[in-house]
Amino acid sequence: MKYNLEEIEIELKKRLIYPYKWGQKQNDNFDKQTNFIYHTFLFEELLKEIESRFKSEKEYDLYFNYSINRWYNFWSAQAVEDIFCLLPNVKPARDSKDKLIDFTIQGEAFDHKTSIYPKNFPYKIDEAIKKTDELIKWLYENQSQQQRKHHKNRLFIVLYSASGEHWKLKAEIRWLKERIENYIIGFNPHYLLKFNFEEGKPTLADVIWAVKEN
C-alpha cells in the first residue's frame, strides 16, 4: 500500500511526544528483532506490535525506544526518497533492495542519508556550513557502522534546529520537500564534492542543509 506524504507526516509527528533516546547502540541483532517496523505504518499499530513482542522482556524500555526510533527514521527516509523520485532528472534505483543506491540524479547514483547535526562535530552551524567537505568526511567515518557502512556516492540531508531538537525535523516532511526541490532545481554534477576514501574509486557527495532558526 502506498501512502502520501501528508499521511506520513501525520504519523511521524505522533512519535514526537516521546523523548528521543536509544539506550542501545544500533546493531544487527537488535535490527533483526525490530524489522517489523518496515511493514508497520500506523504509529498506534507500532505500539501494539512492540507491546506484543517485548512485554515480557526485562529490558522492555530498550526494545521500545529502539523500535520507535528505527520506525521514525525509516518512514521519514521513505518519504524523503519518494520526494526525490518524483522530481525531474531523478530516477529511482532499478533494484529497490539495493542498499547502496536509492536514486540517480542526472545519471549520478546516490544513497541518501538524513542526519541530525552531529553534536561531536567541532564547529557551530555557521562555520560547519562553510566546512561542508569536513562534515561529509566526518559523517562517512562515524555513521552507519553496521549494514549500511560504505564509501559510495551519498547525498546527506543535515538537519539543524536552533532549539537543539534536530531530530524533530525528520517529521517536517513538507518543509523538507521545499528544501529538496530547491536543491534539485540548482543541481549540477560538476559542483559535487569529490573524495578519495578508496584508492581508484572516487566518491561523490554533497549536503542539503535543512536549518530551522526558530
Secondary structure, 3 states (H helix, E strand, C coil): CCCCHHHHHHHHHHHHHCCCCCCCCCCHHHHHHCHHHHHCCCHHHHHHHHHHHHCCCCCHHHHHHHHHHHHHHHHHHHHHHHHHHCCCCEEECCCCCCCCCCEEECCEEEEEEEEECCCCCCCCHHHHHHCHHHHHHHHHHHCCCCCCCCCCCEEEEEEEECCCCHHHHHHCHHHHHHHHHHHHHCCCHHHCEEEEEECCEEEEEEEEEEEECC
